[in-house]
Amino acid sequence: MALHPKFMGQRLSPNAQQPQHTLELYLDYVCPFSAKLFNTFYKSVRPVIAQNYQSNLQVIFRQHIQPWHPSSTLTHEAGAAVLKIAPSKFWDFSAALFSQQKEFFDVSVVNETRNTTYERLARIGATVGVNEDEMLNALRISEEANSEEHLNVGNKVTNDIKLMIKSARVVGVHVSPTVYFNGVEEPKISSSFTPTQWEQWLATNVA
C-alpha cells in the first residue's frame, strides 16, 4: 500500500530510492507483542537491512490503534504529532515509547486526565529531540469550549489518526503485530522472531 506523504517518517531510511520490496509492520505502542517485535527489529534487524538490503527493501511502521487498550489512541496521537513536527525522529521516538510502554498500560493511566497523559508523552518526545511544547500544542485538548458545537473537536492530529485507521481497515488488519510483505500478510513473521530468523527470512525473500 502507498504511504501518504505526511507519514513519510514511518518509512525507515525515508530518503532512499523507491525499492523493489515493501515490508509493513503494523504495531501498537501499548501492545507487549508489538514491543517485542519492534525491539528485536530496531536493535538487531535494522542494521542488517541498512548494510545489505537498503537498496531493494523499504520498511514502513504502520501505527495500529487497538481500541481495547484505551491509551492506544493517545500514544498513537503522540506518534502522529512527531510525524507532523519532526518526522526524522519518528523511529527514535517509537523506540523510546516502546521502552516505557508499561507506563501507558490501563492501570498506569486510569487515574490521570487525557492532557496529563499527553504531557508525559511529550516529555518522551523531548528525550529524542522533539520540541516538547510543539508536541503538547498538537495534542492538548481544550478544557473549555465556546459553544456546544465545539465540545468534541479533537486535537491537531485527529484527522491524521483517521487516515491511519482507514488504511488499516482497507487491508483488514485486526490485531498487532501484523506484518505485510509486498501487500500480502506474512504470517511467518511473529513477535517471537529472533534476529537469526529475521536474517534467514530476509535472505530468502529479499532479492
C-alpha positions, 0 to 999 in steps of 0.5 A, a space after each residue: 500500500 502507498 504511504 501518504 506523504 505526511 507519514 513519510 517518517 514511518 518509512 525507515 531510511 525515508 530518503 532512499 530510492 523507491 525499492 523493489 520490496 515493501 515490508 509493513 509492520 503494523 504495531 501498537 505502542 501499548 501492545 507487549 507483542 508489538 514491543 517485542 517485535 519492534 525491539 528485536 527489529 530496531 536493535 538487531 534487524 535494522 542494521 542488517 537491512 541498512 548494510 545489505 538490503 537498503 537498496 531493494 527493501 523499504 520498511 514502513 511502521 504502520 501505527 495500529 490503534 487497538 481500541 481495547 487498550 484505551 491509551 492506544 489512541 493517545 500514544 498513537 496521537 503522540 506518534 502522529 504529532 512527531 510525524 507532523 513536527 519532526 518526522 526524522 525522529 519518528 523511529 527514535 521516538 517509537 523506540 523510546 515509547 516502546 521502552 516505557 510502554 508499561 507506563 501507558 498500560 490501563 492501570 498506569 493511566 486510569 487515574 490521570 486526565 487525557 492532557 496529563 497523559 499527553 504531557 508525559 508523552 511529550 516529555 518522551 518526545 523531548 528525550 529524542 529531540 522533539 520540541 516538547 511544547 510543539 508536541 503538547 500544542 498538537 495534542 492538548 485538548 481544550 478544557 473549555 469550549 465556546 459553544 456546544 458545537 465545539 465540545 468534541 473537536 479533537 486535537 491537531 492530529 485527529 484527522 491524521 489518526 483517521 487516515 491511519 485507521 482507514 488504511 488499516 481497515 482497507 487491508 483488514 488488519 485486526 490485531 498487532 503485530 501484523 506484518 505485510 510483505 509486498 501487500 500480502 500478510 506474512 504470517 511467518 513473521 511473529 513477535 517471537 522472531 529472533 534476529 537469526 530468523 529475521 536474517 534467514 527470512 530476509 535472505 530468502 525473500 529479499 532479492 
